[in-house]
Amino acid sequence: MADDVVEPTEHEPEAPPPLDPEVRARRQAAMRHVRRLGDPILKTKARPVERFDDELREEVARMAALMHDALGIGLAAPQVGISHRVLVYRVEPDSPIVALVNPAVEWSSRDEEIAEEGCLSLPLIHVEVERPVAVLVRARDEHGDELVIEATGLEARVIQHEIDHLDGVLILDRTTREQRKAAMRALREAEQSAASAA
């Protein structure tokens, strides 16, 4: 998930300040590893993880580094081309990165909230998505230890967004037809302007 989830507000969010050149270069390098809309793995249900070994821990560490460099707050394994039920996230910049392996939502609140979401696999696209405001998620960490996460607000939204990736669901699948059409138009325009600038 891109680091640009916008909490509901009556005012338009301010444009973020320009990125430091070194941060921008790291982000561009990381984004080259992120699969984009149209890649079939993004629409495929990921396979459960069965082995909790060094290879899995290396996968998690790589995903965490890519998410950090891409300035994201969540990343799922299919987004980096791996069909595993693994996600990483960090809602606050100074918080530790959390890895969830084989996560399952055991409970979600009846209360829902609409907020704007972005996605590293759909750069420059933001759509409004309605989600439960609280979830209880059971998973394992990269060492195989059981985790139970009770999340609310932005943390709950990020976890649900990333679990959607594990199920082959994108934010465009969770929004209105009008927003989906507008998002696709914006994506085509961005691609055309990037191609003409190259």
N, C-alpha and C positions, 0 to 999 in steps of 0.2 A: 504494500500500500504506500502510496506517495505521502510524503510529509506535508500534506496540504489538505487534510480533512478540515473542513470549516464548520465550527459549531454554529448552530442556528443563531442568527442575529438579524436585526432589522436593517443593519447597515452593510454596505458592500465591504468586503475585506480589503485592507490596504495591500498594495502590491509589495511583495517581499523585496528587501534591498538586494542590489546586484551581488552575485557571488564573488568571493575572492578568486583570483585566477587559478590558484593551486587547487582550491576546493572544486571549482568548475571542471578542471581537467580530470580530477579524480572521479567526479560524478559521471563525466562523459565516458571515461574508461569503464566504470562499473556498469553503466547502462548498456554497453555493448554486449554484456553477458545476459541481459534480461530479455526473455522472449516477448515478442510483440503480438498484438491482435492479428489473427490470421494463422498463427502457429498452431497446428492441431493439438499439441500437448496441453494448451490452455483450455481446451474444450473436452479433455479426457479425464475421467476419474482416476486419481492416483492410487497406487498400490500400497497396502499397509506395509510398514517396516517390520521385519521379522528378526533381524540381527542387530544387536546393539554392540557394535564393535568400533575399532579405531576408524574404519572407513566412514561410518555414520558420523562420528565426532568430527572428522575432517570436513565432511559435507556441511555440517552445522556451522563450523567455524568459518568456512568459505562463504556460506550464505549470510552469516552475521556481518562479515567484512564487506560484502557487496552491498547489503542493505545500508550499512553505515556510510559507505562512500557514495552511494546513490542518493543519500539524504532521505531515505525512506523510513517509515516507522513499522513496516511489516513486509515480509517476503516469504513466499511459499515455494517449495522445491520445484513444482512444475514451471514456475517463472524462470528458473535457470536450467530448464530442460531435463529435470530429474523426476521420474514418476514415482515419488515417495510421498507418503502422508507425513510431511515434516514442514513446520513453519517456524519462523523466528519473528520476534517483534520487540519493540522498545518504544513505549509511549512518551516517556520523558528523556531528554537528551543525556541526563546524568544517571539514569537508571541502568541496571545491568540488562543485557539482552536475554530474553527468555526463549528457549526452544521448546516447542510442543511436538511430540512424536505420536502419531496415531490419535489425534485429538477427537473427542466426541462431545457434542453439546448434550448434557443430560437434562438441563432445564433452561428455559428462557422466559423472561417476564412477559406478561400480557401487555404491559405498557411499551409502546413503540415510539420512536422518534425519527423524524426525517432530518438528515444532514447531508451536506455535499461531500462526496468522496472523490478522490483521485486514485490513480493506480500506476505503478511503475511500468506495467505492460501496456498502458494506454496513455502515454505522456501527453500533456496539455489538455486532457479530457477531464471534466468534472461534471458529475451528475448527482442529483438528489436521490438518496436511497433511504428507504424506511427499514429500520431494524429494531429488535427488542433492545431496551436500554440496559438490561442486565442478563448475564448468562452464567451458568455453572458448567465448567468444562473439565472433563477428566482426560488425562493424557499421561505420557511418560516423558522424561527428559532424555537427553542424548546418552545417558548412562543406563537407562532402563528403569530408573526410579519413578514411582508413581507420583503424579502431580494432580492436585485438584485446585482449579483456579475459579474464584468467585470474582467476576469482573463486572464493572458498571461503566457507563459513560463511554469515553473514547476508547478505553481498553477493551470493553465488550465489543465495540464496533470494529476495531482492528482485528480482533480474534475472529469474529464472524466473517469479515472480508477475506481473511486468509484461508479459513476453512472452506469458504466458497471456491477458492482457487483449487483446493484439493479435490473438490467435487466437479470441477470443470465449469464452474459458474463465474461469469464476469459481472462487473457492476452494470454493464449495458443490459444484462439479462434481468436486472432487478429494478429497472427504471421504466418510465412511461415511453410509449412509442414516439412521442414528440421529442422527448429529450434524447432518445437513442438516435433519431434522425439528425438532430442538431449536432450531437456529438460526432457522428460519422462525417457530417459535412465539415465540421471544424478540423477533424483529423485529416481529411483529404486536402483541405486548404493548407494546413501546416506542412504536409508532405510535399505539396506542389511548390510552396515557397522555399522549402529547404532544398528541393531539387534544382530550382532555378538559381538559388544562391551558390550552389556547388560548382 
